[in-house]
Amino acid sequence: VAHAWAAPGTFSVVVTVTDSSGVSGTDQFFVEVTRRNTAIAIDPVDPTGSGGVHPVSVTLVDAIDATAPMAGRTIQVAAASSTASAVTSAAGLANASLDLGSSIPTMVSASFGGDTLYAVTPGFLKDLVRIGRYGRGEGLRDIAHRMEEGVIHSKKAS
């Protein structure tokens, strides 16, 4: 028998088993359900452009089910001394604008502070110098594939 809980917590489980002779036994145990892990991908900011305000797109995905809806979760993005918040769509996409001053910094970070269902995803960094040389960043499917392959590991919630 399979069961899924809708929210994290500690739950009591009572199991009764009956054999073919009609003899039964009951036992109780506790299951701890933790918050799920997430992963973040940052679409690149054009590193060849000038400073000023630039759009930054971030995708938040469920580390277990990359197709799970992620609407309404707040993402923090930062580069140089500029920070912004953005709320995710159902697909986990959040768009923000960062004022990068007079030049494009080499690093952009994004983080998710967690909520009742999902654990904190701390400061993921994207190296813009590397992006400039090797093309666009990872998309949602790339992240999901890398999770399945075990390349991306999320920090377990405490």
C-alpha positions as CSV (number, residue, x, y, z in Angstrom):
1,V,0.0,0.0,0.0
2,A,1.4,3.4,-1.0
3,H,0.6,6.7,0.6
4,A,1.7,10.2,0.0
5,W,1.4,13.1,2.5
6,A,0.4,16.5,1.4
7,A,2.7,18.4,3.7
8,P,5.8,17.8,5.8
9,G,5.5,16.6,9.4
10,T,5.7,13.6,11.6
11,F,2.9,11.1,11.1
12,S,1.8,8.0,13.0
13,V,1.3,4.9,10.8
14,V,-0.6,1.9,12.1
15,V,-0.3,-1.4,10.1
16,T,-2.4,-4.5,10.6
17,V,-1.4,-7.7,8.8
18,T,-3.6,-10.8,8.6
19,D,-2.2,-14.1,7.5
20,S,-4.1,-16.9,5.6
21,S,-5.1,-18.5,8.9
22,G,-6.9,-15.4,10.1
23,V,-4.2,-14.5,12.6
24,S,-3.4,-10.8,12.7
25,G,-0.9,-8.5,14.2
26,T,-0.8,-4.7,14.5
27,D,2.2,-2.4,14.8
28,Q,2.7,1.4,14.9
29,F,5.6,3.5,13.7
30,F,6.3,7.1,12.9
31,V,7.2,8.6,9.5
32,E,9.0,11.9,9.2
33,V,8.2,13.7,5.9
34,T,10.6,16.5,5.2
35,R,10.4,19.5,2.9
36,R,11.2,18.8,-0.7
37,N,14.4,20.1,-2.3
38,T,14.6,22.5,-5.2
39,A,17.1,23.5,-7.9
40,I,17.6,26.9,-9.6
41,A,18.7,27.8,-13.0
42,I,19.6,31.4,-14.1
43,D,19.3,32.4,-17.7
44,P,22.3,34.5,-18.6
45,V,22.6,38.2,-18.7
46,D,24.4,39.4,-21.8
47,P,28.0,39.9,-20.5
48,T,29.0,41.9,-23.6
49,G,26.5,44.7,-22.9
50,S,26.8,47.8,-20.9
51,G,25.6,48.4,-17.3
52,G,22.2,49.8,-16.4
53,V,19.0,47.8,-15.8
54,H,19.0,44.2,-17.2
55,P,16.3,41.5,-17.1
56,V,17.2,38.3,-15.2
57,S,15.2,35.1,-15.6
58,V,15.4,32.4,-13.0
59,T,13.7,28.9,-13.1
60,L,12.9,27.1,-9.8
61,V,12.1,23.4,-10.1
62,D,11.1,20.6,-7.7
63,A,14.2,18.3,-7.4
64,I,12.0,15.2,-7.4
65,D,9.4,16.2,-10.0
66,A,10.6,18.8,-12.5
67,T,7.0,19.1,-13.8
68,A,5.5,20.0,-10.4
69,P,3.8,23.5,-10.4
70,M,6.0,26.0,-8.6
71,A,3.7,29.1,-8.8
72,G,3.9,31.9,-6.2
73,R,7.3,31.3,-4.8
74,T,9.6,34.2,-4.2
75,I,13.1,34.2,-5.6
76,Q,15.9,36.6,-4.6
77,V,18.4,37.6,-7.3
78,A,21.5,39.6,-6.9
79,A,24.5,40.9,-8.9
80,A,27.1,43.4,-7.7
81,S,25.2,45.6,-5.2
82,S,21.8,45.2,-6.9
83,T,19.1,42.9,-5.5
84,A,15.6,42.1,-6.6
85,S,12.7,39.7,-5.8
86,A,10.5,38.0,-8.3
87,V,7.6,35.6,-7.9
88,T,7.5,32.4,-9.9
89,S,4.8,31.4,-12.5
90,A,3.3,27.9,-12.5
91,A,6.2,26.8,-14.6
92,G,8.6,28.1,-12.0
93,L,9.8,31.0,-14.1
94,A,10.6,34.3,-12.3
95,N,11.6,37.5,-14.1
96,A,13.4,40.4,-12.3
97,S,15.4,43.5,-13.3
98,L,18.7,44.3,-11.8
99,D,20.4,47.7,-12.0
100,L,24.0,46.7,-12.7
101,G,25.4,50.2,-12.6
102,S,28.1,51.1,-15.1
103,S,29.2,47.5,-16.0
104,I,28.1,44.0,-16.1
105,P,29.4,41.9,-13.1
106,T,30.8,38.5,-13.7
107,M,28.4,36.7,-11.3
108,V,24.7,36.7,-10.8
109,S,23.2,34.7,-7.8
110,A,19.7,33.5,-7.1
111,S,18.2,31.9,-4.0
112,F,14.9,30.6,-2.7
113,G,14.1,31.0,1.0
114,G,11.9,28.0,1.2
115,D,8.3,27.6,2.4
116,T,6.1,25.1,4.1
117,L,6.6,22.5,1.3
118,Y,10.0,23.3,-0.1
119,A,13.4,23.6,1.6
120,V,15.8,26.6,1.2
121,T,17.8,26.7,-2.0
122,P,20.8,28.8,-1.1
123,G,22.7,31.2,-3.4
124,F,23.2,29.5,-6.7
125,L,25.8,31.5,-8.7
126,K,26.0,31.8,-12.5
127,D,29.4,32.8,-14.0
128,L,28.7,35.3,-16.7
129,V,32.2,35.1,-18.2
130,R,31.8,31.4,-18.8
131,I,28.3,32.0,-20.3
132,G,29.7,34.5,-22.7
133,R,32.1,31.9,-24.0
134,Y,29.9,28.8,-24.1
135,G,26.4,30.0,-24.9
136,R,23.1,30.1,-23.1
137,G,22.6,28.7,-19.6
138,E,20.7,25.6,-18.6
139,G,17.0,25.3,-19.1
140,L,14.4,23.4,-17.1
141,R,14.8,20.2,-19.1
142,D,18.6,20.4,-18.6
143,I,18.2,20.7,-14.9
144,A,15.7,17.9,-14.6
145,H,18.1,15.6,-16.7
146,R,21.1,16.5,-14.6
147,M,19.1,15.7,-11.4
148,E,18.1,12.3,-12.8
149,E,21.7,11.7,-13.6
150,G,22.7,12.6,-10.1
151,V,24.9,15.5,-11.3
152,I,22.9,18.1,-9.4
153,H,22.5,17.5,-5.7
154,S,20.3,19.7,-3.5
155,K,21.1,20.4,0.1
156,K,18.8,18.5,2.4
157,A,16.6,20.6,4.7
158,S,17.4,20.6,8.3
